[in-house]
């Protein structure tokens, strides 16, 4: 059943949510083709097509016709499939390089979170508001996302009597998702064109043909079945490993175990000189990622932005300028000013003011046009999976120690 009643809300079931995601992607691709600005600045198709649908949902809710909630279980499964393909495409040599980049990014992320909060509290003071509102308009909502914003917002309301902290946090988190998707691609494209960057030759081996706006794969049925089998192993065994770890009180993202198994499988096959066609793996990964992004964008709670005017919009504009400048003048140079650095920059912007899926969408828009970057797809998800959340929580706790 496509639509199920859930108390006062209508639950949009998996078939309907998947169908809307496909419509959003189709709409986004066609809009991007017909609007040169969107194509030129590498705005993700999921953003272009997903926002109109989420806007329609918001208008339906604002008119009081219905409250819509999406069943996103399939979306979360698609993310695990995608990261299984990332693991199956990862080589130890690339991972060693990615480890260095990850270390650099972890340090830079902590510096940026501090700068983000400094800007937020400074603007709050300028607007005559409690500085704690600056944390809501800083790393809590932007780098942290909706879950973090809601958690800290409730705590601020209870312990600091900060009015509407939760709803304000959700507003900032939603605005951050949109902002990250709009500015990440253009900044990365500017860096690539400004420095005339190209992906390393070994990266291009992942694709059969790379075109300026699309990818074309040469696929065989047997290779597709083999790829599906290996992804199923990553997915299934990864779930068992995840449950085993969770039973021992260790919490990690569900996709991490699947990606780790993929890394073990592909490098184990290399060790025993077993070759397999990676094109089907990449193809399945692309499809899974696109559907994941489509489902994420159509379910954005845009209605929470109805109060995002005045001071809130000023804060978002300043935060967008901060992360753009930080990326161009600090992140990109310290990562080596190469193609992978530009792709990581796109992901960092999406993650730094939005969420990890937005960072992935930005990287996908860039790599679809200019070529693949396996390092970026290792660094940004790992950074966004738990490193940045841990750093964010510790930093906020440190700041609150002064109150």
TORKOL-4160 file (C-alpha; in steps of 0.2 Angstrom, whole numbers, padded with zeros to 4 digits, m for minus):
403
<pt num="1" X="0000" Y="0000" Z="0000"/>
<pt num="2" X="0007" Y="0017" Z="m0005"/>
<pt num="3" X="m0001" Y="0027" Z="0008"/>
<pt num="4" X="m0004" Y="0022" Z="0026"/>
<pt num="5" X="m0013" Y="0032" Z="0040"/>
<pt num="6" X="m0001" Y="0035" Z="0055"/>
<pt num="7" X="m0011" Y="0044" Z="0069"/>
<pt num="8" X="m0014" Y="0062" Z="0062"/>
<pt num="9" X="m0001" Y="0060" Z="0048"/>
<pt num="10" X="m0001" Y="0050" Z="0032"/>
<pt num="11" X="0014" Y="0039" Z="0030"/>
<pt num="12" X="0020" Y="0038" Z="0012"/>
<pt num="13" X="0025" Y="0020" Z="0010"/>
<pt num="14" X="0041" Y="0013" Z="0002"/>
<pt num="15" X="0034" Y="0011" Z="m0016"/>
<pt num="16" X="0027" Y="0029" Z="m0016"/>
<pt num="17" X="0042" Y="0036" Z="m0009"/>
<pt num="18" X="0053" Y="0027" Z="m0021"/>
<pt num="19" X="0042" Y="0032" Z="m0036"/>
<pt num="20" X="0043" Y="0050" Z="m0030"/>
<pt num="21" X="0062" Y="0049" Z="m0029"/>
<pt num="22" X="0063" Y="0043" Z="m0047"/>
<pt num="23" X="0052" Y="0057" Z="m0053"/>
<pt num="24" X="0063" Y="0069" Z="m0043"/>
<pt num="25" X="0079" Y="0063" Z="m0052"/>
<pt num="26" X="0071" Y="0063" Z="m0069"/>
<pt num="27" X="0064" Y="0080" Z="m0066"/>
<pt num="28" X="0081" Y="0086" Z="m0059"/>
<pt num="29" X="0091" Y="0080" Z="m0074"/>
<pt num="30" X="0079" Y="0088" Z="m0087"/>
<pt num="31" X="0079" Y="0104" Z="m0077"/>
<pt num="32" X="0098" Y="0104" Z="m0077"/>
<pt num="33" X="0099" Y="0101" Z="m0095"/>
<pt num="34" X="0088" Y="0116" Z="m0099"/>
<pt num="35" X="0095" Y="0128" Z="m0087"/>
<pt num="36" X="0113" Y="0131" Z="m0091"/>
<pt num="37" X="0116" Y="0140" Z="m0075"/>
<pt num="38" X="0112" Y="0124" Z="m0065"/>
<pt num="39" X="0123" Y="0113" Z="m0076"/>
<pt num="40" X="0137" Y="0125" Z="m0077"/>
<pt num="41" X="0138" Y="0126" Z="m0058"/>
<pt num="42" X="0136" Y="0107" Z="m0055"/>
<pt num="43" X="0120" Y="0108" Z="m0044"/>
<pt num="44" X="0115" Y="0090" Z="m0040"/>
<pt num="45" X="0100" Y="0083" Z="m0050"/>
<pt num="46" X="0093" Y="0077" Z="m0033"/>
<pt num="47" X="0093" Y="0095" Z="m0027"/>
<pt num="48" X="0085" Y="0102" Z="m0042"/>
<pt num="49" X="0072" Y="0089" Z="m0044"/>
<pt num="50" X="0069" Y="0085" Z="m0025"/>
<pt num="51" X="0066" Y="0103" Z="m0019"/>
<pt num="52" X="0051" Y="0106" Z="m0030"/>
<pt num="53" X="0043" Y="0090" Z="m0023"/>
<pt num="54" X="0047" Y="0094" Z="m0005"/>
<pt num="55" X="0040" Y="0112" Z="m0008"/>
<pt num="56" X="0024" Y="0104" Z="m0014"/>
<pt num="57" X="0023" Y="0093" Z="0001"/>
<pt num="58" X="0027" Y="0109" Z="0012"/>
<pt num="59" X="0012" Y="0118" Z="0003"/>
<pt num="60" X="0000" Y="0103" Z="0007"/>
<pt num="61" X="0005" Y="0103" Z="0025"/>
<pt num="62" X="0004" Y="0122" Z="0026"/>
<pt num="63" X="m0013" Y="0122" Z="0019"/>
<pt num="64" X="m0019" Y="0110" Z="0032"/>
<pt num="65" X="m0024" Y="0097" Z="0019"/>
<pt num="66" X="m0013" Y="0083" Z="0026"/>
<pt num="67" X="0003" Y="0079" Z="0036"/>
<pt num="68" X="0015" Y="0068" Z="0026"/>
<pt num="69" X="0029" Y="0057" Z="0033"/>
<pt num="70" X="0040" Y="0047" Z="0022"/>
<pt num="71" X="0045" Y="0029" Z="0025"/>
<pt num="72" X="0064" Y="0030" Z="0023"/>
<pt num="73" X="0069" Y="0012" Z="0027"/>
<pt num="74" X="0073" Y="0008" Z="0009"/>
<pt num="75" X="0084" Y="0024" Z="0008"/>
<pt num="76" X="0094" Y="0019" Z="0022"/>
<pt num="77" X="0097" Y="0002" Z="0014"/>
<pt num="78" X="0102" Y="0010" Z="m0002"/>
<pt num="79" X="0115" Y="0020" Z="0007"/>
<pt num="80" X="0123" Y="0003" Z="0014"/>
<pt num="81" X="0123" Y="m0004" Z="m0004"/>
<pt num="82" X="0132" Y="0012" Z="m0010"/>
<pt num="83" X="0145" Y="0010" Z="0003"/>
<pt num="84" X="0147" Y="m0008" Z="m0001"/>
<pt num="85" X="0152" Y="m0003" Z="m0018"/>
<pt num="86" X="0164" Y="0010" Z="m0011"/>
<pt num="87" X="0173" Y="m0003" Z="m0001"/>
<pt num="88" X="0173" Y="m0015" Z="m0016"/>
<pt num="89" X="0182" Y="m0001" Z="m0027"/>
<pt num="90" X="0195" Y="0004" Z="m0013"/>
<pt num="91" X="0213" Y="m0001" Z="m0015"/>
<pt num="92" X="0225" Y="m0001" Z="0000"/>
<pt num="93" X="0236" Y="0011" Z="m0009"/>
<pt num="94" X="0222" Y="0023" Z="m0011"/>
<pt num="95" X="0217" Y="0021" Z="0007"/>
<pt num="96" X="0234" Y="0025" Z="0013"/>
<pt num="97" X="0233" Y="0041" Z="0004"/>
<pt num="98" X="0215" Y="0044" Z="0010"/>
<pt num="99" X="0221" Y="0041" Z="0028"/>
<pt num="100" X="0233" Y="0056" Z="0027"/>
<pt num="101" X="0219" Y="0066" Z="0019"/>
<pt num="102" X="0207" Y="0060" Z="0033"/>
<pt num="103" X="0219" Y="0065" Z="0046"/>
<pt num="104" X="0221" Y="0083" Z="0039"/>
<pt num="105" X="0202" Y="0085" Z="0037"/>
<pt num="106" X="0199" Y="0079" Z="0055"/>
<pt num="107" X="0210" Y="0093" Z="0061"/>
<pt num="108" X="0203" Y="0106" Z="0049"/>
<pt num="109" X="0185" Y="0100" Z="0054"/>
<pt num="110" X="0188" Y="0104" Z="0072"/>
<pt num="111" X="0196" Y="0121" Z="0067"/>
<pt num="112" X="0181" Y="0125" Z="0056"/>
<pt num="113" X="0168" Y="0120" Z="0070"/>
<pt num="114" X="0176" Y="0132" Z="0081"/>
<pt num="115" X="0175" Y="0146" Z="0068"/>
<pt num="116" X="0157" Y="0141" Z="0064"/>
<pt num="117" X="0152" Y="0143" Z="0082"/>
<pt num="118" X="0163" Y="0159" Z="0084"/>
<pt num="119" X="0153" Y="0167" Z="0070"/>
<pt num="120" X="0136" Y="0161" Z="0076"/>
<pt num="121" X="0139" Y="0168" Z="0093"/>
<pt num="122" X="0146" Y="0184" Z="0087"/>
<pt num="123" X="0131" Y="0187" Z="0075"/>
<pt num="124" X="0119" Y="0182" Z="0090"/>
<pt num="125" X="0127" Y="0196" Z="0101"/>
<pt num="126" X="0126" Y="0208" Z="0086"/>
<pt num="127" X="0108" Y="0205" Z="0085"/>
<pt num="128" X="0105" Y="0206" Z="0104"/>
<pt num="129" X="0101" Y="0188" Z="0106"/>
<pt num="130" X="0108" Y="0175" Z="0119"/>
<pt num="131" X="0125" Y="0169" Z="0113"/>
<pt num="132" X="0118" Y="0151" Z="0115"/>
<pt num="133" X="0107" Y="0155" Z="0100"/>
<pt num="134" X="0123" Y="0157" Z="0090"/>
<pt num="135" X="0128" Y="0139" Z="0094"/>
<pt num="136" X="0111" Y="0134" Z="0087"/>
<pt num="137" X="0115" Y="0144" Z="0072"/>
<pt num="138" X="0132" Y="0136" Z="0072"/>
<pt num="139" X="0139" Y="0119" Z="0072"/>
<pt num="140" X="0125" Y="0111" Z="0082"/>
<pt num="141" X="0112" Y="0113" Z="0068"/>
<pt num="142" X="0123" Y="0115" Z="0053"/>
<pt num="143" X="0137" Y="0102" Z="0055"/>
<pt num="144" X="0126" Y="0092" Z="0066"/>
<pt num="145" X="0110" Y="0091" Z="0056"/>
<pt num="146" X="0092" Y="0088" Z="0062"/>
<pt num="147" X="0095" Y="0075" Z="0075"/>
<pt num="148" X="0109" Y="0085" Z="0084"/>
<pt num="149" X="0099" Y="0101" Z="0082"/>
<pt num="150" X="0084" Y="0093" Z="0090"/>
<pt num="151" X="0093" Y="0085" Z="0104"/>
<pt num="152" X="0103" Y="0100" Z="0109"/>
<pt num="153" X="0088" Y="0111" Z="0106"/>
<pt num="154" X="0078" Y="0102" Z="0119"/>
<pt num="155" X="0092" Y="0102" Z="0131"/>
<pt num="156" X="0094" Y="0121" Z="0129"/>
<pt num="157" X="0075" Y="0124" Z="0132"/>
<pt num="158" X="0075" Y="0113" Z="0148"/>
<pt num="159" X="0092" Y="0119" Z="0156"/>
<pt num="160" X="0095" Y="0136" Z="0149"/>
<pt num="161" X="0076" Y="0141" Z="0146"/>
<pt num="162" X="0080" Y="0146" Z="0128"/>
<pt num="163" X="0064" Y="0148" Z="0120"/>
<pt num="164" X="0060" Y="0139" Z="0103"/>
<pt num="165" X="0078" Y="0132" Z="0103"/>
<pt num="166" X="0072" Y="0115" Z="0095"/>
<pt num="167" X="0062" Y="0123" Z="0081"/>
<pt num="168" X="0075" Y="0136" Z="0077"/>
<pt num="169" X="0088" Y="0122" Z="0076"/>
<pt num="170" X="0077" Y="0112" Z="0064"/>
<pt num="171" X="0075" Y="0128" Z="0054"/>
<pt num="172" X="0094" Y="0130" Z="0053"/>
<pt num="173" X="0097" Y="0112" Z="0049"/>
<pt num="174" X="0085" Y="0112" Z="0034"/>
<pt num="175" X="0092" Y="0129" Z="0028"/>
<pt num="176" X="0109" Y="0121" Z="0029"/>
<pt num="177" X="0105" Y="0106" Z="0019"/>
<pt num="178" X="0099" Y="0117" Z="0005"/>
<pt num="179" X="0114" Y="0129" Z="0006"/>
<pt num="180" X="0126" Y="0115" Z="0006"/>
<pt num="181" X="0119" Y="0108" Z="m0010"/>
<pt num="182" X="0119" Y="0124" Z="m0019"/>
<pt num="183" X="0136" Y="0131" Z="m0015"/>
<pt num="184" X="0147" Y="0115" Z="m0014"/>
<pt num="185" X="0147" Y="0111" Z="m0033"/>
<pt num="186" X="0150" Y="0128" Z="m0039"/>
<pt num="187" X="0165" Y="0130" Z="m0027"/>
<pt num="188" X="0173" Y="0114" Z="m0032"/>
<pt num="189" X="0170" Y="0117" Z="m0051"/>
<pt num="190" X="0179" Y="0134" Z="m0049"/>
<pt num="191" X="0194" Y="0126" Z="m0041"/>
<pt num="192" X="0195" Y="0113" Z="m0054"/>
<pt num="193" X="0194" Y="0125" Z="m0068"/>
<pt num="194" X="0205" Y="0138" Z="m0060"/>
<pt num="195" X="0219" Y="0126" Z="m0057"/>
<pt num="196" X="0215" Y="0115" Z="m0073"/>
<pt num="197" X="0214" Y="0099" Z="m0063"/>
<pt num="198" X="0210" Y="0082" Z="m0070"/>
<pt num="199" X="0208" Y="0065" Z="m0061"/>
<pt num="200" X="0223" Y="0054" Z="m0059"/>
<pt num="201" X="0224" Y="0041" Z="m0073"/>
<pt num="202" X="0221" Y="0026" Z="m0062"/>
<pt num="203" X="0205" Y="0034" Z="m0057"/>
<pt num="204" X="0198" Y="0034" Z="m0074"/>
<pt num="205" X="0201" Y="0015" Z="m0075"/>
<pt num="206" X="0185" Y="0013" Z="m0065"/>
<pt num="207" X="0174" Y="0019" Z="m0079"/>
<pt num="208" X="0172" Y="0012" Z="m0097"/>
<pt num="209" X="0168" Y="0029" Z="m0104"/>
<pt num="210" X="0168" Y="0046" Z="m0096"/>
<pt num="211" X="0158" Y="0059" Z="m0105"/>
<pt num="212" X="0156" Y="0077" Z="m0099"/>
<pt num="213" X="0139" Y="0075" Z="m0092"/>
<pt num="214" X="0136" Y="0056" Z="m0091"/>
<pt num="215" X="0143" Y="0039" Z="m0089"/>
<pt num="216" X="0142" Y="0025" Z="m0101"/>
<pt num="217" X="0146" Y="0007" Z="m0095"/>
<pt num="218" X="0150" Y="m0009" Z="m0104"/>
<pt num="219" X="0141" Y="m0022" Z="m0094"/>
<pt num="220" X="0139" Y="m0041" Z="m0095"/>
<pt num="221" X="0126" Y="m0052" Z="m0087"/>
<pt num="222" X="0139" Y="m0063" Z="m0078"/>
<pt num="223" X="0148" Y="m0048" Z="m0072"/>
<pt num="224" X="0132" Y="m0040" Z="m0065"/>
<pt num="225" X="0128" Y="m0056" Z="m0056"/>
<pt num="226" X="0145" Y="m0057" Z="m0048"/>
<pt num="227" X="0145" Y="m0039" Z="m0043"/>
<pt num="228" X="0127" Y="m0042" Z="m0035"/>
<pt num="229" X="0134" Y="m0057" Z="m0026"/>
<pt num="230" X="0148" Y="m0048" Z="m0018"/>
<pt num="231" X="0137" Y="m0033" Z="m0013"/>
<pt num="232" X="0125" Y="m0045" Z="m0005"/>
<pt num="233" X="0140" Y="m0053" Z="0005"/>
<pt num="234" X="0145" Y="m0035" Z="0011"/>
<pt num="235" X="0127" Y="m0031" Z="0015"/>
<pt num="236" X="0122" Y="m0047" Z="0024"/>
<pt num="237" X="0138" Y="m0050" Z="0033"/>
<pt num="238" X="0140" Y="m0032" Z="0037"/>
<pt num="239" X="0123" Y="m0032" Z="0045"/>
<pt num="240" X="0128" Y="m0047" Z="0056"/>
<pt num="241" X="0145" Y="m0038" Z="0061"/>
<pt num="242" X="0135" Y="m0023" Z="0065"/>
<pt num="243" X="0123" Y="m0032" Z="0076"/>
<pt num="244" X="0138" Y="m0041" Z="0085"/>
<pt num="245" X="0147" Y="m0024" Z="0088"/>
<pt num="246" X="0130" Y="m0016" Z="0094"/>
<pt num="247" X="0127" Y="m0030" Z="0106"/>
<pt num="248" X="0144" Y="m0025" Z="0114"/>
<pt num="249" X="0139" Y="m0007" Z="0116"/>
<pt num="250" X="0149" Y="0000" Z="0102"/>
<pt num="251" X="0139" Y="0011" Z="0091"/>
<pt num="252" X="0145" Y="0014" Z="0073"/>
<pt num="253" X="0136" Y="0019" Z="0057"/>
<pt num="254" X="0128" Y="0004" Z="0049"/>
<pt num="255" X="0136" Y="0007" Z="0032"/>
<pt num="256" X="0153" Y="0006" Z="0040"/>
<pt num="257" X="0154" Y="m0013" Z="0042"/>
<pt num="258" X="0148" Y="m0016" Z="0025"/>
<pt num="259" X="0161" Y="m0004" Z="0017"/>
<pt num="260" X="0175" Y="m0013" Z="0028"/>
<pt num="261" X="0170" Y="m0030" Z="0022"/>
<pt num="262" X="0170" Y="m0023" Z="0004"/>
<pt num="263" X="0188" Y="m0017" Z="0007"/>
<pt num="264" X="0193" Y="m0034" Z="0014"/>
<pt num="265" X="0185" Y="m0043" Z="m0001"/>
<pt num="266" X="0192" Y="m0033" Z="m0015"/>
<pt num="267" X="0210" Y="m0032" Z="m0008"/>
<pt num="268" X="0209" Y="m0051" Z="m0004"/>
<pt num="269" X="0205" Y="m0054" Z="m0022"/>
<pt num="270" X="0220" Y="m0044" Z="m0027"/>
<pt num="271" X="0231" Y="m0053" Z="m0015"/>
<pt num="272" X="0226" Y="m0070" Z="m0023"/>
<pt num="273" X="0227" Y="m0062" Z="m0041"/>
<pt num="274" X="0208" Y="m0064" Z="m0044"/>
<pt num="275" X="0202" Y="m0051" Z="m0056"/>
<pt num="276" X="0184" Y="m0045" Z="m0058"/>
<pt num="277" X="0175" Y="m0032" Z="m0068"/>
<pt num="278" X="0172" Y="m0016" Z="m0057"/>
<pt num="279" X="0160" Y="m0008" Z="m0070"/>
<pt num="280" X="0145" Y="m0017" Z="m0063"/>
<pt num="281" X="0150" Y="m0012" Z="m0045"/>
<pt num="282" X="0152" Y="0006" Z="m0050"/>
<pt num="283" X="0135" Y="0005" Z="m0059"/>
<pt num="284" X="0125" Y="m0002" Z="m0045"/>
<pt num="285" X="0134" Y="0011" Z="m0033"/>
<pt num="286" X="0128" Y="0025" Z="m0045"/>
<pt num="287" X="0110" Y="0019" Z="m0045"/>
<pt num="288" X="0109" Y="0016" Z="m0027"/>
<pt num="289" X="0117" Y="0034" Z="m0023"/>
<pt num="290" X="0105" Y="0043" Z="m0035"/>
<pt num="291" X="0090" Y="0034" Z="m0027"/>
<pt num="292" X="0096" Y="0038" Z="m0010"/>
<pt num="293" X="0099" Y="0056" Z="m0013"/>
<pt num="294" X="0082" Y="0057" Z="m0022"/>
<pt num="295" X="0073" Y="0050" Z="m0007"/>
<pt num="296" X="0083" Y="0061" Z="0005"/>
<pt num="297" X="0078" Y="0077" Z="m0004"/>
<pt num="298" X="0060" Y="0074" Z="m0007"/>
<pt num="299" X="0058" Y="0071" Z="0012"/>
<pt num="300" X="0066" Y="0088" Z="0017"/>
<pt num="301" X="0055" Y="0097" Z="0030"/>
<pt num="302" X="0054" Y="0113" Z="0021"/>
<pt num="303" X="0039" Y="0119" Z="0032"/>
<pt num="304" X="0052" Y="0122" Z="0046"/>
<pt num="305" X="0059" Y="0136" Z="0035"/>
<pt num="306" X="0043" Y="0147" Z="0036"/>
<pt num="307" X="0051" Y="0157" Z="0050"/>
<pt num="308" X="0068" Y="0158" Z="0042"/>
<pt num="309" X="0069" Y="0177" Z="0038"/>
<pt num="310" X="0078" Y="0192" Z="0044"/>
<pt num="311" X="0092" Y="0187" Z="0057"/>
<pt num="312" X="0091" Y="0168" Z="0052"/>
<pt num="313" X="0094" Y="0172" Z="0034"/>
<pt num="314" X="0109" Y="0184" Z="0038"/>
<pt num="315" X="0117" Y="0170" Z="0049"/>
<pt num="316" X="0115" Y="0157" Z="0034"/>
<pt num="317" X="0123" Y="0169" Z="0022"/>
<pt num="318" X="0138" Y="0173" Z="0033"/>
<pt num="319" X="0140" Y="0154" Z="0037"/>
<pt num="320" X="0140" Y="0151" Z="0018"/>
<pt num="321" X="0153" Y="0164" Z="0015"/>
<pt num="322" X="0163" Y="0157" Z="0030"/>
<pt num="323" X="0164" Y="0139" Z="0024"/>
<pt num="324" X="0167" Y="0144" Z="0006"/>
<pt num="325" X="0182" Y="0155" Z="0011"/>
<pt num="326" X="0188" Y="0141" Z="0023"/>
<pt num="327" X="0187" Y="0128" Z="0009"/>
<pt num="328" X="0196" Y="0138" Z="m0005"/>
<pt num="329" X="0210" Y="0146" Z="0006"/>
<pt num="330" X="0213" Y="0132" Z="0019"/>
<pt num="331" X="0206" Y="0115" Z="0015"/>
<pt num="332" X="0210" Y="0114" Z="m0004"/>
<pt num="333" X="0228" Y="0120" Z="m0002"/>
<pt num="334" X="0232" Y="0109" Z="0013"/>
<pt num="335" X="0225" Y="0094" Z="0004"/>
<pt num="336" X="0237" Y="0097" Z="m0010"/>
<pt num="337" X="0228" Y="0107" Z="m0023"/>
<pt num="338" X="0224" Y="0092" Z="m0034"/>
<pt num="339" X="0208" Y="0085" Z="m0041"/>
<pt num="340" X="0205" Y="0074" Z="m0026"/>
<pt num="341" X="0206" Y="0089" Z="m0015"/>
<pt num="342" X="0193" Y="0098" Z="m0026"/>
<pt num="343" X="0181" Y="0084" Z="m0024"/>
<pt num="344" X="0184" Y="0083" Z="m0005"/>
<pt num="345" X="0181" Y="0101" Z="m0004"/>
<pt num="346" X="0164" Y="0099" Z="m0012"/>
<pt num="347" X="0160" Y="0086" Z="0000"/>
<pt num="348" X="0166" Y="0096" Z="0015"/>
<pt num="349" X="0155" Y="0111" Z="0011"/>
<pt num="350" X="0140" Y="0100" Z="0009"/>
<pt num="351" X="0144" Y="0091" Z="0026"/>
<pt num="352" X="0149" Y="0107" Z="0035"/>
<pt num="353" X="0133" Y="0116" Z="0033"/>
<pt num="354" X="0121" Y="0102" Z="0029"/>
<pt num="355" X="0124" Y="0084" Z="0031"/>
<pt num="356" X="0135" Y="0069" Z="0024"/>
<pt num="357" X="0122" Y="0065" Z="0011"/>
<pt num="358" X="0123" Y="0082" Z="0004"/>
<pt num="359" X="0142" Y="0081" Z="0003"/>
<pt num="360" X="0140" Y="0065" Z="m0006"/>
<pt num="361" X="0128" Y="0073" Z="m0018"/>
<pt num="362" X="0140" Y="0087" Z="m0021"/>
<pt num="363" X="0154" Y="0075" Z="m0025"/>
<pt num="364" X="0143" Y="0065" Z="m0036"/>
<pt num="365" X="0139" Y="0080" Z="m0046"/>
<pt num="366" X="0157" Y="0084" Z="m0048"/>
<pt num="367" X="0164" Y="0067" Z="m0052"/>
<pt num="368" X="0149" Y="0064" Z="m0064"/>
<pt num="369" X="0156" Y="0078" Z="m0075"/>
<pt num="370" X="0174" Y="0078" Z="m0072"/>
<pt num="371" X="0179" Y="0060" Z="m0067"/>
<pt num="372" X="0180" Y="0049" Z="m0052"/>
<pt num="373" X="0188" Y="0052" Z="m0035"/>
<pt num="374" X="0189" Y="0036" Z="m0024"/>
<pt num="375" X="0198" Y="0045" Z="m0011"/>
<pt num="376" X="0185" Y="0058" Z="m0009"/>
<pt num="377" X="0172" Y="0044" Z="m0007"/>
<pt num="378" X="0182" Y="0037" Z="0007"/>
<pt num="379" X="0187" Y="0053" Z="0016"/>
<pt num="380" X="0171" Y="0062" Z="0017"/>
<pt num="381" X="0159" Y="0048" Z="0023"/>
<pt num="382" X="0172" Y="0042" Z="0036"/>
<pt num="383" X="0173" Y="0060" Z="0042"/>
<pt num="384" X="0155" Y="0063" Z="0042"/>
<pt num="385" X="0151" Y="0046" Z="0050"/>
<pt num="386" X="0156" Y="0049" Z="0067"/>
<pt num="387" X="0173" Y="0059" Z="0068"/>
<pt num="388" X="0164" Y="0076" Z="0065"/>
<pt num="389" X="0150" Y="0072" Z="0077"/>
<pt num="390" X="0162" Y="0067" Z="0091"/>
<pt num="391" X="0172" Y="0083" Z="0088"/>
<pt num="392" X="0156" Y="0093" Z="0088"/>
<pt num="393" X="0149" Y="0086" Z="0104"/>
<pt num="394" X="0165" Y="0088" Z="0113"/>
<pt num="395" X="0167" Y="0106" Z="0107"/>
<pt num="396" X="0149" Y="0111" Z="0112"/>
<pt num="397" X="0152" Y="0103" Z="0129"/>
<pt num="398" X="0168" Y="0113" Z="0131"/>
<pt num="399" X="0159" Y="0130" Z="0126"/>
<pt num="400" X="0145" Y="0126" Z="0138"/>
<pt num="401" X="0157" Y="0124" Z="0152"/>
<pt num="402" X="0159" Y="0143" Z="0152"/>
<pt num="403" X="0140" Y="0145" Z="0155"/>
